[in-house]
Every structure is written in structure tokens, then in C-alpha cells.
Amino acid sequence: MDAKHIAQRTLDLVHRPRRNRRTEWSRRLVRENVVTTDDLIWPIFVIDGENRRAPVASMPGVERYSVDEAARAAAHAASLGIPAVALFPYTDPDLRDAHGSEALNDQNLVCRACRAIRQAAPDLGLITDVALDPYTSHGHDGVMEGETILNDETVAILVDQALNQARAGADVIAPSDMMDGRVGALRAGLDDAGFQHVQIMSYAAKYASAFYGPFRDAVGTNKTLIGDKRTYQMDPANTDEAIHEVELDLAEGADMVMVKPGMPYLDIIRRVKETFGRPTFAYQVSGEYAMIMAAAQNGWIDGDKAMMESLVAFKRAGCDGVLTYFAVRVAEKLKAQG
């Protein structure tokens, strides 16, 4: 055998990547990304009443909680090591109007839930959504004039909404409205009111996505939404625009940024993390969750494995954490594994 063939044979024998995959302990040693409870933020839907849990039909396993039940559920999440919860209200239709006035009520569902959860789980992070869509009669994130969403008028209301939530005990304000300039306005408003410690997690790259349908069922906006949100949420075809949006939000004072939806936009997450190197999160939205659950219930996929694989994908793309409806289920699974 000539020298060329001997060298090639040696090369073939040396490079056997399967050696590192042969056993579970070896796979664990060389694993590049790991999901832990520290990566999880649990979105919670809140409804009026007492001792109530109402299932969301399009999101199997997800419930809306009355404030007292939300506090108990949040305390359980904290006991599992989940760092934070994100609150979303199902506002009574009778309380919704064209200007989203209920968002400024210091006794609204989110504010009451913040106070109850703070008492039940003092060390749990509280993230509150800043946008008007759960409170408006037309289902949009801002106030309207005809068919136009008014940017600056909306931003002024959002600042008041954020202050209302901060006074109720919110740790993180998370503007999901996609109005121009709202992060800077929120930062200034919070600082001027003495809330310099309150963080801003900006929905910096939020797309006009088909994956939000079950969420809109959960907060009751599917039936109220007039038209669509494409004049303020991003075009799914764009990537450079996402980098521009994130750059603006960071310059205006965002402490953390988010990409929404999650799994269909892993390329955006990767670009954001590589470009800015700042805390980057994804929202594994309701449609993503519902697809996994529906397929699992039909026996088409292994639900637990798909759940964990999807979260690993977020970590692999560069996420520091994920808002996911699977949070409690994942935390319980990780705790059981020791």
C-alpha cells in the first residue's frame, strides 16, 4: 500500500465523531447547550373572579387564572426555580373602550395580580405587558383615528400604563405594542417617577405573525380585532429591519430585547445576539405551543421530546431565556431528573 493510501486510511480512522455520541454520559459531557429552569419565563393569563381556572380551548393544558389562583400558581412556579412570570389579562368586554382606559386603572387585573403574586412569591420576577390591545374595543395595540393607529398619542398612554404597573410592583416593563419611540418614552417616564430600578424588556422585533391566534383567544381579542396589525408589527419577510429595530430600542434604554415569535425566527435571534451581544429573549408563542400539543395529543410526535428540543433550539440560536407556556412542565421535568 502506497503512502497516500496509508495516510488516507489513518485519517479515516482518526476522525470518528460518533465516539463522543456512543454513551449518554459522553453526550452529556460534550453537550454545547443545556436548558435549565433559569432559562424559563412563564406567561400567565389572568381573569376576574375568585377560585377560577378557565381552560383555553386552543391551548391544551393552558388555563386562565383568577387573581388568587394566579398567586398560587406563581408561588408554585417560584418553588420550581422559575425566575419570572409574565402577566396578560382577559379584560371583561364591558371594560374595553376605544382608548384602552382600563389599562390605567390601578385596580385592573394586572395590577391586582402583581400585588397578590408579590405577597405569595416575594422573590419572583414580575413582567408586565405594555400595550393597549387587551383593553381596547377594537383589539389594536394603540388608539385609532379612523383606520390609522396613532403613534405618539399611543406612546403617551403607554407611559401612564407602565407607571401604573410599576406602582403595582412590576419588576420588568415589556412593551409589545411596536410603536416608534416608545422605549425611550417609557425609560424617561419611569426614571422621572423614581422607578430607575424597573427594567425594560422590549419586544424589539415583533412580527405580524399567523402564530398568535390562540393567544388572542386567551386574552379575548380575536373577536374584537378590526383589520390586522401590519402597519406596526413587522413584515415576516424582513431581517435587516429587525436589526434596526433592536438597535433603536437598545439606544433608547432597553435592558433586554425579545424576538417574537420564536422558532420560525431563529435566524433573527442569532443575528440579534451576534450583532449586539445583549440579553436576548424569545417568545415561544401560542401557535408554536398549540402545534406541539396538538400533534402530541394525536400521537404524531413525542410531546415531551419535542418540547425540550424546541427549547434547546432557542438556546442554540443565542437566547438567554424563553417565554414559554411549557415553563412549569419543563421545570417539573427537570426537577424530577434531579
C-alpha positions in Angstrom: 0.0 0.0 0.0 1.5 3.4 -1.0 2.0 6.3 1.3 -1.1 8.2 0.0 -3.5 5.3 0.8 -1.9 4.7 4.3 -2.4 8.4 5.1 -6.0 8.4 4.0 -6.7 5.2 6.0 -5.2 6.8 9.1 -7.3 9.9 8.6 -10.4 7.9 8.2 -9.7 6.0 11.4 -8.8 9.1 13.5 -11.9 11.1 12.7 -14.8 9.2 14.2 -17.3 11.8 15.6 -19.6 9.0 16.7 -17.2 8.1 19.6 -18.4 11.1 21.5 -22.1 10.1 20.9 -21.8 6.5 21.9 -22.9 6.8 25.5 -25.3 9.1 27.5 -22.5 10.2 29.9 -20.3 11.2 27.0 -23.1 13.0 25.2 -23.7 15.0 28.4 -20.0 15.9 28.7 -19.8 17.4 25.2 -23.3 19.0 25.0 -23.0 22.6 23.9 -26.3 23.9 25.1 -28.4 23.0 28.1 -31.9 24.1 29.2 -32.3 24.9 32.9 -35.0 26.5 34.9 -33.0 29.7 34.8 -34.0 30.0 31.1 -37.7 30.0 31.7 -40.3 32.7 31.9 -43.9 31.6 32.4 -46.8 33.6 30.8 -49.9 33.6 32.9 -53.4 34.7 31.8 -55.5 36.4 34.4 -59.3 36.6 34.6 -61.8 38.2 37.0 -63.4 36.2 39.8 -62.2 34.1 42.7 -61.1 30.4 42.8 -61.4 30.3 39.0 -59.4 28.4 36.4 -60.7 28.5 32.9 -59.1 26.4 30.1 -58.1 28.0 26.8 -59.6 25.7 24.2 -57.0 26.4 21.6 -54.1 25.9 24.0 -54.4 22.4 25.6 -53.2 22.5 29.2 -53.2 26.3 29.5 -55.6 28.0 31.8 -56.7 31.5 32.7 -56.4 32.1 36.5 -58.3 34.4 38.8 -56.0 36.6 40.8 -56.0 34.4 43.9 -55.3 31.3 41.7 -52.6 33.2 39.8 -50.8 33.9 43.0 -50.9 30.2 44.0 -49.8 29.2 40.5 -46.9 31.7 40.6 -45.8 30.5 44.0 -45.6 27.0 42.6 -43.6 28.3 39.7 -41.2 30.0 42.1 -40.9 26.8 44.2 -39.7 25.1 41.0 -37.0 27.7 40.5 -38.6 29.6 37.6 -37.2 33.1 37.8 -40.1 35.2 36.5 -43.7 35.2 35.2 -45.3 37.4 32.6 -48.9 38.6 33.1 -51.6 39.0 30.5 -55.2 40.0 31.3 -58.5 38.8 29.9 -60.4 42.1 30.3 -64.2 42.0 30.5 -65.6 43.3 27.2 -67.7 45.8 29.1 -64.5 47.4 30.4 -62.9 47.9 27.0 -63.2 51.1 25.1 -61.6 52.9 22.1 -58.8 54.4 24.3 -58.0 51.3 26.5 -58.8 53.2 29.6 -58.8 50.1 31.8 -55.0 49.9 31.3 -54.7 53.0 33.6 -57.0 51.6 36.3 -54.8 50.8 39.4 -57.3 48.0 40.3 -57.2 46.3 36.9 -56.4 42.6 36.7 -52.7 43.0 36.0 -52.2 45.4 39.0 -54.1 43.2 41.4 -52.2 40.2 40.2 -48.9 41.9 40.7 -49.7 42.7 44.3 -51.1 39.3 45.0 -48.1 37.5 43.5 -45.7 39.7 45.2 -47.2 38.7 48.5 -47.3 35.0 47.6 -43.8 34.8 46.0 -41.7 37.8 47.0 -38.6 36.9 45.1 -40.3 36.0 41.8 -39.8 38.4 38.9 -42.9 40.1 37.6 -43.0 41.1 33.9 -46.0 43.1 32.7 -47.1 43.7 29.1 -47.4 47.3 28.0 -49.8 47.5 25.0 -53.4 48.5 24.7 -54.9 45.5 22.8 -56.3 43.7 25.9 -58.1 46.9 26.8 -59.4 48.4 23.5 -62.7 47.7 22.0 -61.1 47.4 18.5 -58.3 45.0 19.6 -55.4 47.1 18.5 -52.3 48.0 20.5 -52.9 51.7 20.2 -55.6 54.3 19.8 -57.1 54.9 16.4 -58.3 57.7 14.2 -60.4 56.1 11.5 -58.3 53.1 10.4 -55.0 54.7 11.5 -53.1 53.7 14.7 -51.9 57.0 16.2 -48.2 56.5 17.3 -47.4 59.5 19.5 -50.8 59.6 21.2 -50.5 55.9 22.0 -47.0 56.3 23.4 -48.2 58.9 25.9 -50.9 56.4 27.2 -48.3 53.6 27.3 -46.1 55.6 29.6 -49.1 56.0 32.0 -49.8 52.3 31.7 -46.2 51.4 32.6 -46.2 53.7 35.6 -49.5 52.1 36.8 -47.8 48.7 36.6 -44.6 49.9 38.2 -46.6 51.3 41.2 -48.3 47.8 41.5 -44.9 46.1 41.8 -43.8 45.2 38.3 -40.1 44.5 38.0 -39.9 44.5 34.2 -42.0 46.5 31.8 -42.3 44.7 28.5 -43.7 46.9 25.7 -45.2 44.7 23.0 -47.0 47.5 21.0 -44.3 48.2 18.4 -45.0 52.0 18.4 -42.0 54.1 17.3 -40.1 55.7 20.2 -41.9 54.0 23.0 -38.9 52.6 24.8 -37.3 56.0 25.2 -40.5 57.5 26.4 -41.0 54.6 28.9 -37.5 54.9 30.2 -37.8 58.7 30.7 -41.3 58.3 32.3 -40.1 55.6 34.7 -37.0 57.4 35.7 -38.8 60.7 36.3 -41.2 58.9 38.6 -38.5 57.3 40.6 -38.6 53.9 39.0 -35.0 53.8 37.8 -34.7 50.2 39.0 -37.5 48.9 36.8 -36.2 47.1 33.8 -37.4 47.3 30.2 -37.7 44.1 28.1 -38.6 45.3 24.7 -40.5 43.3 22.2 -38.0 44.8 19.8 -38.6 42.5 16.8 -42.2 41.5 16.9 -43.6 40.2 13.6 -47.2 40.4 12.2 -47.5 36.6 12.6 -50.1 34.0 12.0 -48.9 32.2 15.1 -50.7 34.5 17.6 -54.2 33.2 17.1 -54.5 31.1 20.3 -53.1 33.9 22.4 -55.8 36.2 21.1 -58.4 33.6 22.1 -56.8 33.6 25.6 -57.0 37.4 26.1 -60.2 37.8 24.2 -59.1 39.9 21.3 -59.7 37.6 18.4 -63.4 38.6 18.2 -62.7 42.3 18.7 -59.8 42.9 16.4 -60.6 45.1 13.5 -58.4 44.5 10.5 -54.8 43.5 11.2 -51.6 44.8 12.8 -49.3 45.0 9.8 -48.9 48.8 10.0 -47.0 48.5 13.2 -45.8 44.8 13.6 -43.0 43.7 11.3 -43.2 42.1 7.9 -42.2 38.4 8.3 -40.1 38.7 5.2 -37.6 41.2 6.8 -34.4 40.6 8.7 -32.3 43.7 8.3 -35.3 45.7 9.7 -35.2 43.6 12.9 -31.6 44.6 13.5 -32.5 48.3 13.0 -35.5 47.9 15.4 -33.3 46.3 18.1 -30.6 48.9 17.6 -33.1 51.7 18.2 -34.6 50.1 21.3 -31.2 49.5 22.9 -30.2 53.1 22.1 -33.4 54.3 23.8 -32.7 52.3 27.0 -34.0 48.8 26.7 -32.2 46.5 29.2 -33.3 43.3 27.3 -34.7 42.6 23.9 -37.1 40.0 22.6 -37.9 38.3 19.3 -41.5 37.2 18.7 -42.5 34.6 17.5 -39.7 32.3 18.4 -39.0 29.1 16.5 -39.9 30.4 13.0 -37.5 33.3 13.7 -34.4 31.5 15.0 -32.3 33.3 12.3 -33.4 36.6 13.7 -32.4 35.6 17.2 -29.0 34.5 16.0 -28.4 37.8 14.2 -29.6 39.9 17.1 -27.3 38.1 19.6 -24.3 38.1 17.3 -24.8 41.8 16.4 -25.4 43.3 19.8 -24.3 40.7 22.5 -27.1 41.9 24.8 -29.6 39.9 26.8 -31.8 38.4 24.1 -35.1 36.5 24.7 -37.7 34.8 22.5 -41.4 34.2 23.0 -42.4 30.7 22.1 -45.9 31.9 21.1 -49.2 30.3 21.5 -49.3 28.9 17.9 -46.0 27.2 18.4 -47.2 25.7 21.7 -50.6 24.6 20.2 -48.9 22.9 17.3 -46.7 20.8 19.5 -49.6 20.0 21.9 -52.0 19.1 19.1 -49.5 16.8 17.3 -48.6 15.1 20.6 -52.3 14.6 21.5 -52.8 12.9 18.2 -49.8 10.6 18.8 -47.9 12.1 15.8 -44.9 13.2 17.9 -43.4 12.7 21.3 -44.6 15.8 23.1 -42.0 15.9 25.8 -39.1 15.4 23.4 -40.5 18.0 21.0 -41.0 20.4 23.9 -37.4 20.0 25.1 -35.9 20.1 21.6 -37.7 23.3 20.8 -36.2 25.0 23.9 -32.7 23.7 23.1 -33.1 25.3 19.7 -33.7 28.7 21.3 -30.6 28.3 23.5 -28.6 27.2 20.4 -29.7 30.3 18.5 -28.4 32.5 21.3 -31.3 33.1 23.7 -30.7 33.9 27.3 -34.2 32.9 28.1 -37.6 32.0 26.7 -41.2 32.9 27.4 -42.9 29.6 27.1 -46.2 28.1 28.2 -44.2 24.9 28.8 -42.3 26.5 31.6 -43.9 24.8 34.6 -44.0 21.4 32.8 -40.3 21.8 31.9 -39.3 22.8 35.4 -41.2 19.9 36.9 -39.4 17.5 34.4 -36.0 19.0 35.2 -36.7 18.7 39.0 -37.7 15.1 38.6 -34.4 14.3 36.8 -32.5 15.7 39.7 
